[in-house]
Each structure stands twice: as structure tokens, then as C-alpha cells.
Amino acid sequence: MNMQEQFDSATSPFAFRAISAIELQTKEFPPIKWVVPGILPEGLTLLCGKPKLGKSWLALDISQAVTQGGIVLGQECETGVNRPGFTGG
């Protein structure tokens, strides 16, 4: 088997497969895991806005509440639900 055949036959974890609307409607999804209950779901979140509005402080406050347990945005966070990452700039 040559290199091209090996490449063509390989199944990539990044390969996408189109699904129909019916398949999407009947698909069972796991329950949403919340970082901040009812406000911030687990996963990638973009916190966007004009400069100097406090986005970095909010992200830091959320990270601290999640890692140490605490209240943020009026919601009590469960300690260690996940490991939040903070990238400010």
C-alpha cells in the first residue's frame, strides 16, 4: 500500500460527516454541564466587549469562584467542576 492509499484509508478524528435534520432532531445529547449554574456552560466561551469594561476581572472572578468555590454573578459555583483557563489580553 502506497502512502496515498494509506492516507485515503485512514480515519481522521477531525473528519466531519454531514447529518440530516431528522438525524439531528432525534439525536440524544448529554445534559449541559454548567461552570456558573444557568449562566455559563462548560466549553469555549468568548467574553467580548469594549475596552476597560471589566472583562478580565469578570473572567478572573469566575475562575476563582470555580476553583475555590464561591459565588459569582449571584450563583454558587461547585468547587472543581472543571479546570478553568484564563487568557487575558
N, C-alpha and C positions, 0 to 999 in steps of 0.2 A: 504494500500500500504506500503510495507516494504521499508527500507532505500535504498536497491539496486535498486528497481524499480523506486524510486524517482530519484536516481542518473542517471539511464539509460534514463529516460524520460525527464530529464532537458536539455534545450538547452543552451549550454555554449556560451558566446560571444567569447570565444577563440577557438571554434571548427572550423576546416578547412574543406572546401569542395573542392574537385578536380573539375576543369573545363576543358573543351576540348579546343583545339587550335582554333577551329572555334568560340566557345563562346568568347574566349579571343580576337580574331581578330575583332569581331563585338561589343565588349563592348565599351561603351561611357565613357570616363574618363573626370573629370573636368579639366579645364585649370590649368597649373602649376602656383603656387604662388612662386614668387622669393623673397628671402631675399636681395641678391645682384643681380640686374637685369641681366639675361643672364649668370650668373656665378654660383650662389649658390642658389639652390632651397630650399624651406621650407621643414623641416623634419630633420631626423637624418643625420648628416654629420660627418665623421671621417677625421680629419686633421692629416695625418701621415707623418713622415719623420725622418731623423736622428736627434740626439740631437743638440741643440743650433742653429737651422736654423731659428728660429723666429716664430714657430707655435703658441705659446701662445700669442705673441704680435699681430700677424695677427688676431687671434680669438678675442682678446680684442678690436682691431681696428674695426673689423666688428661689434661687439656688440655695441660699442659706436656709430658708424655711423647709425645703425638701430634704437637704442633707442633715439638718439638726432637728427637724420637727419644729413646727411653729405655725403661725397664722400669716397669710399673705392674701391681699385683696378680700379680706373678710372670710376666708376659707381656711380651715385647719388642714395642714398637709401631713400625710402619713410619712413617717421617717423612713428614708431609704427606699422609696418606691422605685426609683431608678437613680442613676448617677448623672445629674445634670452637668452639662458642659456650658461654660460661659465664654463667649468670644466677643469682646467689646472692641469698638474702634471708632 
